[in-house]
Amino acid sequence: MTAPSGHDHDYEQEATVPRKTAGRTLYSRAELRELHGISEPTLQNLWTDRENNGHPAAETIDGVMHWDGDVWAAWHHELQRQRAAANTTNPPKLDGDPEEMVGPAEAAKVCGFADSATVSHYVKNPPEGWPAPDDWDELPTRRRPKWKRWRLWQYVAERKGRGHAGGRPAGRRGLAYPYQGDERLTLARQAIAANPGAKNAELIPQLQGQTEKTYSRPTWNLILKSAREHPEDDEQ
């Protein structure tokens, strides 16, 4: 059963034991918060914006919303990957297993840094949003931090100033907004113009048939969101 769209907090209570059903594990928002280290306001905002970001549907159990743990994690990893790609001026490395642990050298590649020196500096003096290490390697002379790839994707997606002092990033790869210059954004704008009253769920199937490669619903939701916010190319 899908939770009603309004009064979400009426359906949200603290729950501590994941529900297992038909080979799936269902998690409440409180459990997602603990499992993924994401704040309650962020989780609530993701759910509120579900029409745009493709958030998985909820199942209500005893008055509490739950989500399939594997489906939710896969969706959130893809969301962070797409946001990271749209929010960096250097080419980030966004492939690989989202749960894989990586050290400073690989973390620098994920974040689009020139080398691991920035990562080492951030470990000692973390900027806003920089994730704490998920684990450490105990080496003979030092400890080496490690992060899950998806936590670094999340940092890149949400970091302030897109890696610069602020404002619109400079350089060819700088984006004034997500998917600027992407041919999929043009397709999304055309679809919205031709169907001004249509919701994303109605537009996505036709968009998926217009590209040689098939992109996921969360990806198209993000592209459509950008197309609605930026119906024309910004030249400023």
Kinemage of the C-alpha trace (Angstrom):
@kinemage 1
@onewidth
@group {chain A} dominant
@subgroup {mainchain}
@vectorlist {calphas} color= white
{ca met a 1} P 0.000 0.000 0.000
{ca thr a 2} L 1.358 3.386 -0.988
{ca ala a 3} L 1.344 6.117 1.636
{ca pro a 4} L -0.899 9.155 0.992
{ca ser a 5} L 0.960 12.125 -0.465
{ca gly a 6} L 0.050 14.573 2.292
{ca his a 7} L 0.714 14.671 6.028
{ca asp a 8} L 3.757 12.457 5.772
{ca his a 9} L 4.667 12.874 9.426
{ca asp a 10} L 1.320 11.290 10.436
{ca tyr a 11} L 2.691 8.082 8.958
{ca glu a 12} L 6.229 8.355 10.296
{ca gln a 13} L 7.146 6.898 13.661
{ca glu a 14} L 10.403 5.620 15.093
{ca ala a 15} L 10.980 1.996 14.181
{ca thr a 16} L 14.058 -0.020 14.967
{ca val a 17} L 13.551 -3.428 13.346
{ca pro a 18} L 13.566 -3.744 9.524
{ca arg a 19} L 10.642 -5.754 8.143
{ca lys a 20} L 11.439 -8.784 5.975
{ca thr a 21} L 8.808 -9.856 3.466
{ca ala a 22} L 8.888 -11.916 0.263
{ca gly a 23} L 12.681 -11.885 0.141
{ca arg a 24} L 12.897 -8.123 0.619
{ca thr a 25} L 13.956 -6.026 3.596
{ca leu a 26} L 11.825 -2.956 4.229
{ca tyr a 27} L 13.206 0.025 6.155
{ca ser a 28} L 11.457 2.930 7.834
{ca arg a 29} L 12.804 6.448 7.453
{ca ala a 30} L 14.421 6.184 10.886
{ca glu a 31} L 16.236 3.025 9.771
{ca leu a 32} L 17.350 4.601 6.492
{ca arg a 33} L 18.745 7.502 8.497
{ca glu a 34} L 20.851 5.191 10.657
{ca leu a 35} L 21.885 2.859 7.828
{ca his a 36} L 22.990 5.560 5.369
{ca gly a 37} L 23.954 8.370 7.739
{ca ile a 38} L 21.514 10.822 6.143
{ca ser a 39} L 19.701 13.399 8.251
{ca glu a 40} L 15.954 13.305 8.854
{ca pro a 41} L 15.345 16.668 7.071
{ca thr a 42} L 17.246 15.465 3.991
{ca leu a 43} L 15.277 12.223 3.849
{ca gln a 44} L 12.034 14.161 4.262
{ca asn a 45} L 13.009 16.588 1.487
{ca leu a 46} L 13.870 13.707 -0.855
{ca trp a 47} L 10.432 12.210 -0.247
{ca thr a 48} L 8.648 15.547 -0.656
{ca asp a 49} L 10.385 16.085 -4.026
{ca arg a 50} L 9.636 12.532 -5.190
{ca glu a 51} L 7.736 13.637 -8.310
{ca asn a 52} L 10.921 15.265 -9.602
{ca asn a 53} L 13.609 12.936 -8.283
{ca gly a 54} L 11.951 9.561 -8.828
{ca his a 55} L 11.976 8.530 -5.144
{ca pro a 56} L 10.768 4.926 -4.758
{ca ala a 57} L 7.196 4.437 -3.592
{ca ala a 58} L 6.524 3.736 0.067
{ca glu a 59} L 4.695 0.842 1.660
{ca thr a 60} L 2.798 1.578 4.862
{ca ile a 61} L 3.082 -0.998 7.658
{ca asp a 62} L 1.312 -0.324 10.950
{ca gly a 63} L 1.002 3.339 10.026
{ca val a 64} L 4.736 3.728 9.274
{ca met a 65} L 6.172 4.272 5.792
{ca his a 66} L 8.761 1.704 4.679
{ca trp a 67} L 10.916 1.301 1.568
{ca asp a 68} L 12.588 -1.682 -0.063
{ca gly a 69} L 16.181 -1.316 1.131
{ca asp a 70} L 17.865 -2.486 -2.087
{ca val a 71} L 15.609 -0.406 -4.338
{ca trp a 72} L 16.051 2.709 -2.196
{ca ala a 73} L 19.849 2.363 -2.032
{ca ala a 74} L 20.166 1.843 -5.797
{ca trp a 75} L 17.966 4.884 -6.436
{ca his a 76} L 19.881 7.094 -3.991
{ca his a 77} L 23.274 6.060 -5.391
{ca glu a 78} L 22.125 6.954 -8.912
{ca leu a 79} L 20.693 10.266 -7.698
{ca gln a 80} L 24.011 11.217 -6.086
{ca arg a 81} L 25.963 10.075 -9.140
{ca gln a 82} L 23.844 12.296 -11.416
{ca arg a 83} L 23.997 15.282 -9.074
{ca ala a 84} L 27.742 14.885 -8.746
{ca ala a 85} L 28.166 14.821 -12.524
{ca ala a 86} L 26.154 18.044 -12.794
{ca asn a 87} L 27.973 19.792 -9.967
{ca thr a 88} L 31.677 19.585 -10.727
{ca thr a 89} L 34.049 21.486 -13.004
{ca asn a 90} L 36.609 18.672 -13.232
{ca pro a 91} L 35.622 15.286 -14.634
{ca pro a 92} L 34.756 13.150 -11.582
{ca lys a 93} L 35.144 9.389 -11.646
{ca leu a 94} L 31.623 8.165 -11.053
{ca asp a 95} L 31.828 4.529 -12.049
{ca gly a 96} L 32.366 1.501 -9.860
{ca asp a 97} L 30.552 -0.206 -7.006
{ca pro a 98} L 28.930 2.449 -4.782
{ca glu a 99} L 29.683 0.378 -1.670
{ca glu a 100} L 33.380 -0.167 -2.524
{ca met a 101} L 35.874 1.315 -0.062
{ca val a 102} L 38.503 3.583 -1.644
{ca gly a 103} L 41.611 5.290 -0.269
{ca pro a 104} L 42.802 8.895 -0.757
{ca ala a 105} L 44.222 8.405 -4.272
{ca glu a 106} L 40.999 6.963 -5.650
{ca ala a 107} L 38.900 9.400 -3.596
{ca ala a 108} L 40.703 12.259 -5.345
{ca lys a 109} L 39.739 10.795 -8.732
{ca val a 110} L 36.128 10.357 -7.633
{ca cys a 111} L 35.941 13.991 -6.547
{ca gly a 112} L 37.770 15.401 -9.560
{ca phe a 113} L 40.760 16.644 -7.545
{ca ala a 114} L 44.180 17.004 -9.180
{ca asp a 115} L 45.788 14.664 -6.643
{ca ser a 116} L 45.327 13.154 -3.181
{ca ala a 117} L 46.846 16.185 -1.412
{ca thr a 118} L 43.416 17.814 -1.288
{ca val a 119} L 41.923 14.690 0.249
{ca ser a 120} L 44.658 14.566 2.905
{ca his a 121} L 44.012 18.218 3.725
{ca tyr a 122} L 40.267 17.620 3.969
{ca val a 123} L 40.792 14.749 6.409
{ca lys a 124} L 42.558 17.141 8.790
{ca asn a 125} L 40.464 20.237 8.012
{ca pro a 126} L 37.167 19.035 6.559
{ca pro a 127} L 35.097 21.565 4.589
{ca glu a 128} L 31.334 21.631 4.925
{ca gly a 129} L 29.843 18.322 3.857
{ca trp a 130} L 33.102 16.365 3.641
{ca pro a 131} L 32.339 12.805 4.846
{ca ala a 132} L 34.153 11.250 7.759
{ca pro a 133} L 36.067 8.092 6.754
{ca asp a 134} L 34.016 4.902 6.814
{ca asp a 135} L 37.070 2.894 7.862
{ca trp a 136} L 40.864 3.052 8.221
{ca asp a 137} L 43.744 0.873 7.032
{ca glu a 138} L 46.284 0.326 9.799
{ca leu a 139} L 49.664 0.673 8.057
{ca pro a 140} L 53.076 0.234 9.770
{ca thr a 141} L 53.707 3.981 10.047
{ca arg a 142} L 50.295 5.582 9.636
{ca arg a 143} L 46.560 5.147 9.276
{ca arg a 144} L 44.978 5.507 5.833
{ca pro a 145} L 41.325 6.599 5.596
{ca lys a 146} L 38.813 4.887 3.336
{ca trp a 147} L 35.388 5.958 2.105
{ca lys a 148} L 32.509 4.271 0.347
{ca arg a 149} L 32.257 5.575 -3.198
{ca trp a 150} L 28.653 6.705 -2.750
{ca arg a 151} L 29.573 8.982 0.173
{ca leu a 152} L 32.075 10.767 -2.068
{ca trp a 153} L 29.477 11.015 -4.843
{ca gln a 154} L 27.160 12.620 -2.318
{ca tyr a 155} L 29.830 15.143 -1.312
{ca val a 156} L 30.516 16.101 -4.931
{ca ala a 157} L 26.788 16.401 -5.608
{ca glu a 158} L 26.155 18.702 -2.681
{ca arg a 159} L 29.411 20.609 -2.168
{ca lys a 160} L 29.259 24.381 -2.071
{ca gly a 161} L 30.574 26.494 -4.916
{ca arg a 162} L 31.062 23.486 -7.227
{ca gly a 163} L 34.722 23.272 -6.264
{ca his a 164} L 35.381 27.010 -6.641
{ca ala a 165} L 35.072 30.061 -4.433
{ca gly a 166} L 31.427 30.302 -5.411
{ca gly a 167} L 29.165 31.439 -8.202
{ca arg a 168} L 29.143 30.041 -11.700
{ca pro a 169} L 32.144 27.779 -12.306
{ca ala a 170} L 34.714 28.706 -14.922
{ca gly a 171} L 35.957 26.563 -17.744
{ca arg a 172} L 34.461 24.445 -20.478
{ca arg a 173} L 33.167 21.839 -18.066
{ca gly a 174} L 31.517 24.388 -15.763
{ca leu a 175} L 27.748 24.043 -15.570
{ca ala a 176} L 25.444 26.924 -14.762
{ca tyr a 177} L 22.747 24.349 -13.998
{ca pro a 178} L 22.376 20.547 -14.195
{ca tyr a 179} L 22.630 19.000 -17.691
{ca gln a 180} L 23.452 22.293 -19.418
{ca gly a 181} L 24.422 21.494 -23.016
{ca asp a 182} L 23.178 17.901 -22.736
{ca glu a 183} L 21.099 16.782 -25.713
{ca arg a 184} L 18.756 15.014 -23.295
{ca leu a 185} L 17.916 18.389 -21.768
{ca thr a 186} L 16.860 19.607 -25.231
{ca leu a 187} L 14.634 16.552 -25.633
{ca ala a 188} L 13.102 17.168 -22.209
{ca arg a 189} L 12.394 20.830 -23.030
{ca gln a 190} L 10.730 19.817 -26.283
{ca ala a 191} L 8.581 17.221 -24.530
{ca ile a 192} L 7.460 19.726 -21.889
{ca ala a 193} L 6.674 22.361 -24.532
{ca ala a 194} L 4.592 19.871 -26.509
{ca asn a 195} L 2.798 18.585 -23.394
{ca pro a 196} L 2.686 21.549 -20.960
{ca gly a 197} L 0.313 19.891 -18.510
{ca ala a 198} L 1.988 16.502 -18.431
{ca lys a 199} L 3.746 15.156 -15.345
{ca asn a 200} L 7.207 13.607 -15.420
{ca ala a 201} L 5.765 10.107 -15.139
{ca glu a 202} L 3.863 10.687 -18.389
{ca leu a 203} L 6.829 12.165 -20.267
{ca ile a 204} L 9.533 9.696 -19.273
{ca pro a 205} L 8.346 6.709 -21.375
{ca gln a 206} L 8.422 8.743 -24.589
{ca leu a 207} L 11.812 10.266 -23.689
{ca gln a 208} L 13.289 6.837 -23.016
{ca gly a 209} L 12.404 5.894 -26.589
{ca gln a 210} L 14.189 8.891 -28.105
{ca thr a 211} L 17.758 8.022 -27.116
{ca glu a 212} L 19.953 5.184 -28.313
{ca lys a 213} L 20.902 4.337 -24.740
{ca thr a 214} L 18.136 3.754 -22.201
{ca tyr a 215} L 18.412 5.970 -19.131
{ca ser a 216} L 16.723 5.263 -15.805
{ca arg a 217} L 13.612 7.005 -14.524
{ca pro a 218} L 15.577 8.801 -11.749
{ca thr a 219} L 17.932 10.185 -14.407
{ca trp a 220} L 15.081 11.451 -16.577
{ca asn a 221} L 13.367 12.914 -13.512
{ca leu a 222} L 16.482 14.972 -12.794
{ca ile a 223} L 16.763 16.070 -16.437
{ca leu a 224} L 13.093 17.083 -16.541
{ca lys a 225} L 13.494 18.977 -13.281
{ca ser a 226} L 16.345 20.982 -14.809
{ca ala a 227} L 14.340 21.536 -18.000
{ca arg a 228} L 11.395 22.936 -16.032
{ca glu a 229} L 13.640 25.219 -13.988
{ca his a 230} L 15.626 26.321 -17.072
{ca pro a 231} L 13.304 26.250 -20.097
{ca glu a 232} L 15.884 28.178 -22.119
{ca asp a 233} L 19.693 28.289 -22.167
{ca asp a 234} L 21.082 30.844 -19.713
{ca glu a 235} L 23.712 33.096 -21.252
{ca gln a 236} L 24.513 35.126 -18.162
